């Protein structure tokens, strides 16, 4: 039995301080490394919450000069990053602390890149080999997750959308990994049920899709299966009757999903990304609604892996169909929509969504090839 009230440290893939109350170590950590002027990057909602204000007060109590940047969209765009870089320079900051969910941490990481790399931001797009231009030092970077979803706190990339085309780009470099993560499950305790559910299903999608990718990476496969198990046994309680154990397991499984998907992702993310960029749909929600349909699409080519997924989910029936049905039931139990029409998708959106999905960077690693016609059919099935 794990005592989640105890703070622990483990070093994979970076230094992670994990446990209830670990956020209180942040001021002394900064001071011990010679930093006194952090730029805190977060989103507008978190910036107004009590726990964030307490973090700011905690830092200021130790005589640190705090600057907050929160002018970001829930689905980040290039302008968010450029504004954040200007804020860093104008306030003469010496380090960056990303606090929040995927949007805040992606923008924070992209600002880290921007400070000493002044080419057009999308020149650094990983899909065109842009990481070769990441040659300069970057500011000291710390991440503090406040949701259990993207796992961005342990990532090396940021997903930022083009302001005009809405196409999402990946900014990647090993230099962009946080030097240390302060993963405090207490910061997730007050999340409302909907956000807990949507971000939790995002984490489940990461683990499921990473496991199904065919490339050889048994270590990531093992991490993904354990992430699936942890989410399956804790997500309902975390949403409806949250306690420290359920929130801790979700936070851990979220980080595990982000580690596992270095293998790649798949069709579900390529269905979800266009909804976020075109319709401003919450990313986790978009994944949640599309997840059962995408898993059904893949079931014909990944039967052996679905048996292992069923075991990780503690299902008596190990057929792929049982896993798909379980995912529908899970969305229903978490009070998440089962159809795209319930989240604002209309028939007239499907052509554009299908084009954006085909151009997305995730589906090439899907175990089953996906055509534009396949994307259209999946959207129609889910509508």
Wavefront OBJ file of the C-alpha trace (Angstrom):
o trace
v 0.000 0.000 0.000
v 1.490 3.308 -1.114
v 1.291 6.242 1.279
v 0.498 9.127 -1.064
v 0.894 11.668 1.736
v 4.655 11.076 1.637
v 6.771 13.132 -0.764
v 9.021 11.033 -2.995
v 11.530 11.660 -5.735
v 12.213 9.657 -8.853
v 14.313 10.586 -11.855
v 12.521 9.567 -15.037
v 12.495 11.129 -17.583
v 13.617 14.144 -15.518
v 13.742 14.892 -11.787
v 10.223 14.505 -10.353
v 9.252 15.537 -6.850
v 5.911 13.854 -6.197
v 3.534 14.047 -3.253
v 1.027 16.079 -1.295
v 2.435 19.491 -0.403
v 5.544 19.264 -2.569
v 4.720 22.658 -4.127
v 6.001 24.222 -0.893
v 9.532 23.285 -1.994
v 9.396 25.565 -5.052
v 10.726 28.820 -3.482
v 13.747 27.214 -1.851
v 14.535 25.289 -5.018
v 14.618 28.495 -7.051
v 16.741 30.312 -4.487
v 19.172 27.412 -4.165
v 19.811 27.622 -7.915
v 20.295 31.391 -7.861
v 16.966 32.399 -9.418
v 14.929 35.269 -7.975
v 12.756 36.543 -10.840
v 10.545 33.764 -12.207
v 7.988 34.216 -14.973
v 4.969 32.134 -13.973
v 3.107 30.974 -17.089
v -0.451 29.794 -16.608
v -3.901 30.153 -18.150
v -6.468 32.873 -17.339
v -8.670 30.545 -15.300
v -5.904 29.216 -13.069
v -4.495 32.729 -12.589
v -7.670 33.638 -10.705
v -7.859 30.558 -8.475
v -6.960 30.561 -4.795
v -4.305 27.851 -5.014
v -2.421 29.828 -7.669
v -2.590 32.992 -5.601
v -1.192 31.003 -2.675
v 1.746 29.868 -4.841
v 2.458 33.485 -5.785
v 2.245 34.530 -2.124
v 4.521 31.639 -1.133
v 7.161 32.836 -3.589
v 6.841 36.464 -2.560
v 7.179 35.536 1.102
v 10.678 34.332 0.240
v 11.392 37.692 -1.452
v 11.204 36.381 -5.002
v 10.027 38.853 -7.653
v 7.068 37.221 -9.405
v 5.706 38.085 -12.855
v 2.603 36.240 -14.117
v 1.824 35.696 -17.802
v -1.634 34.223 -18.471
v -2.728 35.766 -21.776
v -3.180 32.446 -23.581
v -5.942 30.606 -25.430
v -7.238 27.245 -24.219
v -5.916 25.863 -27.518
v -2.628 27.799 -27.791
v -1.634 29.773 -30.874
v 1.626 31.374 -31.996
v 0.684 34.834 -30.705
v 0.402 33.458 -27.173
v 4.040 32.408 -27.323
v 5.276 35.653 -28.840
v 3.488 37.693 -26.174
v 4.956 35.491 -23.453
v 8.450 35.947 -24.828
v 7.956 39.711 -24.817
v 6.727 39.554 -21.213
v 9.835 37.598 -20.175
v 12.122 40.189 -21.750
v 10.199 43.279 -20.586
v 10.174 42.138 -16.951
v 13.797 40.929 -17.103
v 13.005 37.438 -15.828
v 15.654 34.805 -15.085
v 13.643 31.547 -15.261
v 10.245 30.143 -16.267
v 7.773 28.140 -14.182
v 4.856 26.604 -16.086
v 1.828 26.000 -13.862
v -1.321 24.387 -15.213
v -2.608 21.865 -17.715
v -1.540 21.165 -21.261
v -2.202 24.631 -22.679
v -0.222 26.500 -20.028
v 2.673 24.039 -20.069
v 2.857 23.983 -23.871
v 2.978 27.790 -24.000
v 5.531 27.886 -21.186
v 7.749 25.396 -23.020
v 7.421 27.296 -26.295
v 8.369 30.533 -24.505
v 11.450 28.730 -23.155
v 12.389 28.045 -26.784
v 11.539 31.547 -27.956
v 13.797 33.461 -25.568
v 17.094 32.715 -27.334
v 15.792 31.324 -30.651
v 14.532 34.164 -32.822
v 13.649 32.541 -36.134
v 9.969 32.321 -37.039
v 8.482 30.083 -34.342
v 7.310 27.448 -36.801
v 10.764 27.102 -38.323
v 11.329 24.894 -35.270
v 8.475 22.533 -36.258
v 9.713 19.000 -35.607
v 7.866 17.640 -38.643
v 10.148 19.619 -40.965
v 13.317 18.913 -38.995
v 13.174 22.211 -37.140
v 14.866 20.804 -34.050
v 18.196 21.270 -35.875
v 17.828 25.009 -35.264
v 17.538 24.584 -31.475
v 21.195 25.367 -30.866
v 21.251 27.982 -28.096
v 20.866 27.697 -24.330
v 17.373 28.015 -22.889
v 16.139 29.508 -19.588
v 15.866 27.323 -16.515
v 12.459 25.646 -16.735
v 10.221 24.105 -14.059
v 6.794 22.533 -14.525
v 3.934 22.246 -12.037
v 0.976 20.201 -13.332
v -2.495 21.078 -12.069
v -4.463 18.564 -14.144
v -4.063 14.851 -14.797
v -4.315 14.811 -18.560
v -1.653 15.785 -21.053
v 1.396 14.885 -18.995
v 3.093 17.901 -20.577
v 5.106 18.394 -17.411
v 7.437 15.558 -18.470
v 7.420 16.344 -22.193
v 10.033 17.720 -24.566
v 7.637 19.270 -27.061
v 4.949 21.923 -27.302
v 1.928 21.801 -29.586
v 1.039 25.250 -30.897
v -1.530 26.049 -33.604
v -1.057 28.378 -36.545
v -3.202 31.455 -35.921
v -4.580 31.415 -39.486
v -4.609 27.844 -40.813
v -5.396 26.255 -37.412
v -2.910 23.471 -38.202
v -1.036 22.301 -35.123
v 2.760 22.305 -35.069
v 5.189 20.432 -32.824
v 8.096 22.371 -31.345
v 10.572 19.782 -30.075
v 13.980 19.525 -28.495
v 15.455 17.597 -25.553
v 16.511 21.023 -24.279
v 12.839 21.831 -23.653
v 12.351 19.232 -20.939
v 11.810 20.714 -17.484
v 14.793 20.543 -15.149
v 12.451 19.470 -12.359
v 8.736 18.713 -11.963
v 6.825 19.483 -8.778
v 3.885 17.071 -9.062
v 1.536 17.838 -6.175
v -1.784 15.955 -6.319
v -3.262 18.470 -3.874
v -3.237 21.039 -6.689
v -5.716 18.850 -8.589
v -8.122 18.275 -5.691
v -10.406 21.209 -6.447
v -10.755 20.583 -10.174
v -14.445 20.366 -11.145
v -15.791 16.961 -12.208
v -15.972 17.831 -15.916
v -12.327 18.941 -16.168
v -11.205 15.938 -14.110
v -13.137 13.617 -16.419
v -12.033 15.209 -19.705
v -8.371 15.459 -18.749
v -8.460 11.956 -17.301
v -9.781 10.544 -20.572
v -7.017 12.456 -22.348
v -4.473 10.601 -20.204
v -6.218 7.296 -20.945
v -6.113 8.064 -24.664
v -2.356 8.690 -24.462
v -1.721 5.369 -22.791
v -4.042 3.411 -25.098
v -2.788 4.900 -28.337
v 0.869 4.626 -27.319
v 0.408 0.954 -26.470
v -1.214 0.235 -29.850
v 1.596 1.847 -31.877
v 3.477 -0.998 -33.574
v 7.024 0.297 -33.136
v 9.276 -1.747 -30.842
v 9.496 -0.159 -27.409
v 8.693 -2.699 -24.669
v 9.529 -0.231 -21.891
v 6.911 2.243 -23.105
v 4.453 -0.628 -23.573
v 4.861 -1.613 -19.934
v 4.438 1.977 -18.772
v 1.317 2.407 -20.924
v -0.339 -0.744 -19.586
v 0.284 0.316 -15.987
v -1.058 3.786 -16.827
v -4.226 2.194 -18.225
v -4.619 0.113 -15.069
v -4.165 3.086 -12.738
v -6.669 5.240 -14.628
v -9.246 2.488 -14.878
v -9.193 1.902 -11.120
v -9.157 5.559 -10.066
v -10.833 7.857 -12.609
v -14.438 7.392 -11.457
v -13.523 8.094 -7.847
v -11.332 11.046 -8.848
v -14.299 12.557 -10.690
v -17.168 11.800 -8.326
v -15.583 11.205 -4.884
v -12.050 12.584 -5.070
v -9.490 11.701 -2.434
v -5.705 11.872 -2.262
v -5.199 8.303 -3.491
v -7.380 8.619 -6.595
v -5.961 12.024 -7.510
v -2.400 10.774 -6.973
v -2.934 7.751 -9.204
v -4.414 9.923 -11.949
v -1.522 12.372 -11.774
v 0.996 9.537 -11.971
v -0.837 7.851 -14.857
v -0.960 11.144 -16.737
v 2.828 11.446 -16.583
v 3.144 7.800 -17.599
v 1.030 8.407 -20.701
v 3.269 11.280 -21.761
v 6.348 9.077 -21.364
v 4.725 6.201 -23.251
v 3.648 8.254 -26.242
v 7.206 8.912 -27.298
v 6.339 5.792 -29.326
v 3.722 7.874 -31.108
v -0.040 8.361 -30.965
v -2.781 7.599 -33.453
v -6.124 8.125 -35.088
v -7.932 9.442 -31.995
v -5.573 12.377 -31.580
v -5.772 13.147 -35.287
v -9.568 13.241 -34.948
v -9.363 15.432 -31.857
v -6.736 17.999 -32.838
v -8.817 19.589 -35.652
v -11.779 19.971 -33.292
v -9.618 21.965 -30.903
v -8.082 24.217 -33.549
v -11.223 24.732 -35.691
v -13.990 24.668 -33.071
v -12.011 25.431 -29.892
v -13.131 22.143 -28.349
v -11.381 21.168 -25.112
v -8.661 18.721 -26.172
v -9.422 16.125 -23.515
v -13.127 16.253 -24.320
v -12.426 15.819 -28.042
v -10.292 12.770 -27.262
v -12.903 11.332 -24.905
v -15.734 11.464 -27.437
v -13.621 10.065 -30.292
v -11.827 7.407 -28.240
v -14.331 4.498 -28.504
v -14.745 5.020 -32.253
v -11.007 5.196 -32.854
v -10.388 2.073 -30.779
v -13.077 0.223 -32.736
v -11.359 1.317 -35.962
v -8.077 -0.177 -34.731
v -9.523 -3.375 -33.285
v -9.267 -5.301 -36.564
v -5.454 -5.037 -36.617
v -4.525 -5.099 -32.914
v -6.489 -7.984 -31.415
v -3.637 -9.395 -29.303
v -2.979 -5.985 -27.783
v -6.652 -5.486 -27.002
v -6.527 -8.673 -24.906
v -3.765 -7.088 -22.798
v -5.739 -3.839 -22.560
v -8.789 -5.781 -21.356
v -6.684 -7.411 -18.648
v -5.292 -4.015 -17.578
v -8.883 -2.745 -17.351
v -9.855 -5.807 -15.286
v -12.525 -6.850 -17.808
v -13.859 -10.406 -17.794
v -14.374 -10.280 -21.565
v -11.077 -9.839 -23.423
v -12.509 -9.165 -26.888
v -11.780 -5.790 -28.482
v -15.507 -5.138 -28.600
v -15.635 -5.374 -24.794
v -12.911 -2.732 -24.495
v -14.793 -0.426 -26.863
v -18.050 -0.915 -24.946
v -16.218 -0.239 -21.682
v -14.985 3.078 -23.067
v -18.520 4.108 -24.023
v -19.711 3.124 -20.556
v -16.865 5.015 -18.930
v -17.730 8.228 -20.790
v -21.333 7.788 -19.743
v -20.404 7.175 -16.095
v -18.197 10.267 -16.124
v -21.086 12.273 -17.630
v -19.156 13.029 -20.806
v -20.876 13.246 -24.210
v -21.032 10.164 -26.429
v -21.602 12.009 -29.713
v -19.792 14.828 -31.514
v -23.065 16.657 -32.071
v -23.211 17.150 -28.301
v -19.979 19.197 -28.397
v -20.900 21.494 -31.285
v -19.745 19.519 -34.321
v -22.119 19.846 -37.299
v -22.314 18.052 -40.614
v -20.975 21.099 -42.442
v -17.759 20.881 -40.391
v -16.838 17.360 -41.471
v -15.057 18.137 -44.751
v -12.736 20.666 -43.124
v -12.218 18.475 -40.065
v -11.322 15.519 -42.308
v -8.777 17.577 -44.254
v -7.155 18.820 -41.047
v -7.169 15.304 -39.579
v -5.398 13.923 -42.643
v -2.733 16.647 -42.307
v -2.282 15.932 -38.579
v 1.009 14.485 -37.342
v -0.353 11.706 -35.111
v -2.026 9.179 -37.403
v 1.100 8.058 -39.348
v 2.021 5.950 -36.290
v -1.493 4.498 -35.975
v -1.450 0.687 -36.310
v -4.015 0.875 -39.129
v -3.486 3.351 -42.008
v -6.075 6.159 -42.066
v -7.292 7.835 -45.262
v -9.302 11.024 -45.637
v -12.331 8.844 -46.347
v -11.691 6.919 -43.122
v -11.567 10.163 -41.141
v -14.814 11.317 -42.727
v -16.490 7.991 -41.926
v -15.292 8.105 -38.305
v -16.582 11.646 -37.848
v -19.921 10.657 -39.375
v -20.148 7.590 -37.113
v -19.456 9.699 -34.033
v -21.709 12.592 -35.054
l 1 2 3 4 5 6 7 8 9 10 11 12 13 14 15 16 17 18 19 20 21 22 23 24 25 26 27 28 29 30 31 32 33 34 35 36 37 38 39 40 41 42 43 44 45 46 47 48 49 50 51 52 53 54 55 56 57 58 59 60 61 62 63 64 65 66 67 68 69 70 71 72 73 74 75 76 77 78 79 80 81 82 83 84 85 86 87 88 89 90 91 92 93 94 95 96 97 98 99 100 101 102 103 104 105 106 107 108 109 110 111 112 113 114 115 116 117 118 119 120 121 122 123 124 125 126 127 128 129 130 131 132 133 134 135 136 137 138 139 140 141 142 143 144 145 146 147 148 149 150 151 152 153 154 155 156 157 158 159 160 161 162 163 164 165 166 167 168 169 170 171 172 173 174 175 176 177 178 179 180 181 182 183 184 185 186 187 188 189 190 191 192 193 194 195 196 197 198 199 200 201 202 203 204 205 206 207 208 209 210 211 212 213 214 215 216 217 218 219 220 221 222 223 224 225 226 227 228 229 230 231 232 233 234 235 236 237 238 239 240 241 242 243 244 245 246 247 248 249 250 251 252 253 254 255 256 257 258 259 260 261 262 263 264 265 266 267 268 269 270 271 272 273 274 275 276 277 278 279 280 281 282 283 284 285 286 287 288 289 290 291 292 293 294 295 296 297 298 299 300 301 302 303 304 305 306 307 308 309 310 311 312 313 314 315 316 317 318 319 320 321 322 323 324 325 326 327 328 329 330 331 332 333 334 335 336 337 338 339 340 341 342 343 344 345 346 347 348 349 350 351 352 353 354 355 356 357 358 359 360 361 362 363 364 365 366 367 368 369 370 371 372 373 374 375 376 377 378 379 380 381 382 383
